[in-house]
Amino acid sequence: MASEDATGPVTIPAGGLIDPPMAMALNVHSSPGVYALLLGAGISIASGVKTGWGVVQDIVGKVAAVRDPDNPDARGEAMADPEKWWEANTSEPLGYSALLAAAAPMPASRQAMLAEYFEPEEGQVDSKGPTAAHRAIAQLVKRGSIRVILTTNFDRLTERALQEVGISPQVVSRPDQIKGIKPLAHSQVTVIKLHGDYADLEQRNTVDELETYPDELQQLLDRVLDEYGLIVCGWSADWDKALVRAVEGTRSRRYPLFWAQYGRFNEAAQALTAQHDAVVIDGKSADELFTDLVSRIEALDRLTTAPVTRDVAVVQLKRTLADPLRRIDVFDLVDQAVTQVTDRSTPEHRPVLASPSAWADTFGSSVRGYRADSDVLLHLLANGVFHDNGTHDHVWRRAVERLVRLRDTMPSPYDEYLEKLRHLPALLATWTIGVAAVLSHREELLAQILYRPEWAAPHSGHDRQGPAWYLNPNLVLNIEGMHDMHPSGNGNKFLYPQSNWLKDTLREPFRLVEPSDIAYREASARFELLASMIAMDTDIDFRAYPWAGEFFLDSSWGYDNNGLAGAVETELTETWPLLGAGAFGGELPWAQSALTALTEWRGKHSRRW
């Protein structure tokens, strides 16, 4: 199957390495906006919205109960074998259309009867909601892969899923709407409801109604089938005679037809797939089909799309941060930046073993490499946290959670200090979030990022701890390695090389939000002190180890505790934001004890100028 243009379909071999789901992903990815979806009742099964047969069973049961009110088992018996019951009590075969025509012959009565099958139950707004398939389709629309959706369903699950991601679809549910619609190519997405919308009185349900379509609708359908590729899911081709004929009448297909079949594959469907040499995807539910398609297309994106540059990423973040309809864009932007880090954090790129003669060079190269890999992410975190009002805190936390998991598996063999460096991206991210929170006067965020996520080295048998303990810079960054990698330049060594390097290397991401070097360093020192207070808040003595850094120096800490430490001490009241956010168990005495313990530790261990 060859294309007529440069972005045509991928040729599908008769067999071999490319299976049908892979072929579909390759075609949709290479031809964005070219494929239309044809969705039937099967896509909504997981939502609680019944299929046509499920509605038949339920209505037959109700008819039986009304017909034989003195028999308490009438409904159950009829539902157990609806066809047998119907044939025994009527003169025609049972079918979805026949049942509706007999039980509710007028459109208005059909709408009332069907209400309970398509509307959320009272008090349960989440019932009968969009499925994973509907939400995956919304993602395909959002990224521009799908622009036209044909559906035989008259529920509004597709529209609701699109609205959840900020998309207002162009919906066609009546023939009289067609004349005024935007051209399909100019609309972000057009949902064509072939059988009407639930709220309309012009639904097409019975055999007679499904035998033909109004002229306007037929012309629009023919155009879609002629101009677009087609992905069919959840449609049985049992009752929709007009739609079957329309698909049969499509003489040439510019793009392959993909048909997802789950369960019974009837004769009508088999005939259509054979006629158009369709690629049949068997055994996948709608949820599996579309979530898998999204995953495969995203994987192809990563292969073909250059990573967004740092400055462009920051501009995009600022544009989307305050827009409630673009929350997912913020998530995607940060998540993509995290993926750039995790994809490089492998032993092939960041060795965890080195000979003694090469150890210092390997350590320094890995530290610089982790920092370079994290550059886009750190700029996003610095700017995002500073400008955010708390709406996206879950996004910043997730970034750290993903980076922490870099040490969830242990390589073999490994050097202890090179292996611990795998937590350096998580430390860089946590430090950046913390300093941004201090600068933006949102220190309550520290109660989240320094206590969660909990982690313990795999197979160590140790209790899980919070980042205030396992991301301590003095544990992640070996001091001798830092002395070699980050010399002072005057022949001496930094007293706290980890602290000095972190402040220096993370200055650049904060240039836009804090131009003053003095204000930046003061915020960094305050974050170090607050993180150290939390680290001292433990009943286990050997874990009480601060983020010993340059905030301990007299120039920052102050003489006679009249500097940074004294300022924090005066803030310790019941209304202190960190207490309100849950730090120190929300207990003022615990915070005061932590500061006292930190002061005593400094007196015993700190290295002063």
Secondary structure, DSSP 4 states (H G I P E B T S, - for coil): ---SSTT-PPP--SSSS--HHHHHHHHHHHSTT-EEEEE-GGGGGGGT---HHHHHHHHHHHHHHHHSTT-TTHHHHHHHSHHHHHHHHSSS---HHHHHHHH--SHHHHHHHHHHHHSPPTT-TTTT---HHHHHHHHHHHTTSEEEEEES--SSHHHHHHHHTT---EEE-SGGGGGGSPPGGGSS-EEEETT--TTSS----SHHHHH---HHHHHHHHHHHHHSEEEEES---SS-HHHHHHHHT----SS-EEEEE-S---HHHHHHHHHTT-EEEES--HHHHHHHHHHHHHHHHHHHSPPPPHHHHHHHHHHHHT-GGGHHHHHHHHHHHHHHHHHH-STTTS-S---GGGHHHHHHHHHHHHHHHTHHHHHHHHHHHHH--STTHHHHHHHHHHHHGGGSS--SS--HHHHHGGGHHHHHHHHHHHHHHHHTT-GGGHHHHTT-S-B--TTS-PPPB-HHHHT-HHHHS-HHHHHHHS--SSSS--SSHHHHHHHHHTSGGGTTT---HHHHHHHHHHHHHHHHHHHH--S-GGG-----SGGGSHHHH-GGG-SHHHHHHHH-STT-HHHHTTGGGG-HHHHHHHHHHHHHHHHHH----
